[in-house]
């Protein structure tokens, strides 16, 4: 996939520097009681200050570097395609002329283009790589993009350096795809005068000033340091920092990271080296220092306590000033940027006294976002976010839930629970969860939230848990087909009446069972877990009718989608554009889902979406068996009734539901906060994506960020969502296993329903 993005920023000038106590020096535990009394509070941590933005315009930042006298230069591109430079001195920014650099960019070519890499200063000149996009493909299905490497001297002289980034070179290309070209993303001039180019997942390439490739330094290539005849980059395979001798190209040493960083691949973090030879790394985990000639990383700034750790942000630049403070540029998911400074305070406790524990079965970016925003607003609270199922853990879901239940039923456990995947109804019955009606009831009545969604777990006038995001299963297609997708039965009728059309991408029984489970389960699975056998038998009958519309070779190919490789609610954009099937199905959790589906339908309709009310005819809730509009509750929050930090826990729930926390698109659910949901409809980006297959079997598909009217159409549908439904992997597997005989013809739908009913009752009785 090739991704072309230009951005439109809504940048508010943040001139006020706020002292936010959110960054620890080291990850030390909160103070504990000891036999001799209270443990002395550890002191000292970096505190966060907000810096003003350099401008009020929309732009894309390309480079950030330190100039003499602790001045900071940032160069970026405005919506008009002009490069501009701003220099920060103290608390104020000044625009600096880079006319020659901007002219060189403008004159580099007429194609759609983007600055892929840029470095340099006014005194030493600049190096720039311009990415020229192409809609044409080579024999391997790769776009025939080209890259122009330019040198702009201090006197304004522009020279093109003839570097061929598509040239094959031993050791450069991924052995699994030897024809894949490199995609340069960083450029720097070495002390030796040579040019060093970084390419994510490929390594660092050393070129002569004339463009001759001299050395390849294998590694990750996403970020590197270069000084004193030494080059350092990460190796994503083992997470080690690898140091090379630049002259010989030989590896000098490897320094382990011992799992400190959540990612070292691609653009997983940025590196810099100071004049003393110390190496610094900044990313979502925080800021770390590796002293010269040492092998231990010291954590300077703890990411989970400050803006660095916000899932909606990523580090796009950082520098270290002479006083030891750091200035970091943060890039957000909505294409805006922030600048923050981290200054060490020796008389500030390294950890706040109040500790709030938040547990989640799996990682949850929304929960992490709220944890950091709470700490930034309330520096007296430290939020410990813990994931029960770590990615590298051998613990099963059942084991994790069993261990958690033991703690909760003993009156212990975390203060706050993210309840996705946990037995919520059981917790309600056993009195584990605090009633949130007093905290949220009035705000719900006043229309601040989507009432049908946040009220999902209200029982007898008490509110025990609140979904803070929602997923929305939907279909997209041409108006004629969408109009016949009001229910599963109606769609099966239409499919049988139009045997020349294939309704869906995946037509195997198992794929269809998984796709329609979410929207149909509420009709045949009661809250108590009882199965309505008659309605389930009808569900099976309709699924079979749809599956039977696949015939001949088409049936053989589509039936092979059954098994562990089945992806729930997914469709091929290429097949849809090519007219191979009629409806895209998707569990939408982000406006990026809207971008894909609306873009594909726009292709299907010849390049234009319907106007006015006709627009609503291309989109509908996923068909089910009931009369309601199904949604999937996500990021469900509850407070442990036995918590010793109830006030802080309530603050956390408030943060999770706040417009500030809900506005960033986490790719994991739409907001339940109405103001945030409507803000999503206004966030119209100048974003373009193109998709192509590696073997060129389908033409390239280019899609654009949807118009406000399309985003508003989806938001209107979300407002009508009123029927909660969640996946239960165990029950889903039972459905697949107990109905196999029906689809093979060895039992009736009624018999399959009875078999499943008996098994579900036994499961729920355990």
Secondary structure, 3 states (H helix, E strand, C coil): CEEEECCCCCCCCCCCCCEECCCCCCCCCCCCEECCEECCCCEEEEEEEEECCCCCCCEEEEEEEEEHHHEEEEEEEECCCCEEEEEEECCEEEEECCHHHHHHHHCCCCCCEEEEEEEEECCCEEEEEEEECCCCECCCCCECCEEEEEEECCCCCEEEECCCCCCCCCCCCCHHHCCCCCCEEEEEECCCCCEEEEECCCEEEEECCCCCEEEEEECCCCCEEEECCEEEEEECCCCEEEEEECCCCCEEEEECCCCCCCCCCCCCCEEEECCCCCEEEEECCEEEEECCCCCCEEEEEEHHHCHHHCCCEEEEEEEECCCCCEEEEEEECCCCEEEEEEEEEEEEECCCCEEEEEEECCCCHHHHHHHHHHHHHCCCEEEEEEECCCCCCCCCHHHHHHHHHHHHHCCCCCCEEECCCCCHHHHHHCCCECCCHHHHHHHHHCCCECHHHHCCCEECCEECCEEEEEEEEEEEECHHHHCCCCCHHHHHHHHHHCCCCCCCCCCCHHHHHHHHHHHHHHHHECCCCCECHHHHHHHHHHHHHHHCCCCHHHHHHHHCCCCCCCCCCCCCHHHHHCCCCCEEEEEECCHHHHHHHHHHHHHHCCCCCCCHHHHHHHEEECCCCCCCCEEEEEEEEEEECCCCCHHHHHHHHHHHHCHHHHHCCCCCCEECEHHHHHHHHHCCCCEEEEECCCCCCCCCEEEECCCHHHHHHHHHHHHCCCEECCCCHHHHHHHHHHHHHHHHCCCCHHHHHHHHHHHHHHHHHC
